[in-house]
């Protein structure tokens, strides 16, 4: 079974500052993928960044970076230079593989963190 | 390129009525997923298809729910009869495979369903 834990129900950050959103995961899969999605108040789910469990370097996409610590089973999202438009719910998700190496396909989501960016 | 398209965006119906949600995946994607989002349960997978074939429907709540994918560009999720507890946002997502970053799931805008 896979489990994603996001311990911060809400976070506040000042505009232009950096913020870290926490995500820890639990899995016995040897290979897995970790994803972050953004859900603004309009409701759509927007893909932000992906990290593979065998990737040696932390993933980066523009102002988003993923602080991947495999031994600690954490995959925190770092947003640099926060903007007002970053205010949204953020979800961490995992996709695992079975013993035969076949991906499960499905994503398991955390409960999300609401980020509020103050001007 | 067009993203995942869902219709309707909003649906209000009365208990007992049939509800049909529609999804058009991104062209060329071979996996299609249906998720449901509620405050109590968060985001949960209902069913997913690979090349139009259902692979895992273990998340479908009960027999009132059914999903089909008659071709690579269209899928439906049907609830019959609907109940108030079915009120939720239903997302459709698609991906190209399920491996690595290429297998990233891209979500549609969702259908917000309210059953009175």
Boltz contact constraints between the chains, C-beta under 6 A:
constraints:
  - contact:
      token1: [A, 43]
      token2: [B, 110]
      max_distance: 6.0
  - contact:
      token1: [A, 44]
      token2: [B, 109]
      max_distance: 6.0
  - contact:
      token1: [A, 45]
      token2: [B, 107]
      max_distance: 6.0
  - contact:
      token1: [A, 47]
      token2: [B, 104]
      max_distance: 6.0
  - contact:
      token1: [A, 50]
      token2: [B, 101]
      max_distance: 6.0
  - contact:
      token1: [A, 50]
      token2: [B, 104]
      max_distance: 6.0
  - contact:
      token1: [A, 52]
      token2: [B, 100]
      max_distance: 6.0
  - contact:
      token1: [A, 103]
      token2: [B, 98]
      max_distance: 6.0
  - contact:
      token1: [A, 103]
      token2: [B, 99]
      max_distance: 6.0
  - contact:
      token1: [A, 105]
      token2: [B, 48]
      max_distance: 6.0
  - contact:
      token1: [A, 105]
      token2: [B, 98]
      max_distance: 6.0
  - contact:
      token1: [A, 106]
      token2: [B, 45]
      max_distance: 6.0
  - contact:
      token1: [A, 109]
      token2: [B, 42]
      max_distance: 6.0
  - contact:
      token1: [A, 109]
      token2: [B, 43]
      max_distance: 6.0
  - contact:
      token1: [A, 111]
      token2: [B, 42]
      max_distance: 6.0
